[in-house]
């Protein structure tokens, strides 16, 4: 997933080789300017993937919005733990 985000963000250079370097880069890029991640087919993501998006979103310096789009199956306990506020 890190590589897919690297590509989607159109980041310059080569992708980092180590996960910690990758994470640092992926947390820094959304802090430079507002970004929106649109994640289609979210029902196919596992709990680890949701947690990784949450990990990126939790960074105080990021200007990040994440929109998950998927079938009804997407409402699983892994994302039910994240409080949601929906506007009428």
Secondary structure, 3 states (H helix, E strand, C coil): CHHHHHHHCCCCCCCCCCHHHHHHHHHHHHHHCCEEEEECCHHHCCHHHHHHHHHHHCCCCCCEEEEECCCHHHCCHHHHCCCCCCCC
